[in-house]
């Protein structure tokens, strides 16, 4: 059952994985180009977290479960656009 609304997946910084591993996961599962994956990894490293994807609940849940299975720290949050 889909929960209405928009959601985002937030990736958190960790001291376990290196940049190439995180970038490879983002390129494969978020379909990012290398520069996008590098930017997300750097933002998470610098700020402690980075919003990596947004969309409907089912897609974000599936992505979150995949990344968690790869030992990447992520969480689903409600997405609120500030473009009013």
Secondary structure, 3 states (H helix, E strand, C coil): CCCCCCEEEEEECCCCCCHHHHHHHHHHHCCCCHHHHHHHHHHHHHHCEEEEEEECHHHHHHHHHHHHHCCCCEEEEECCCCCC
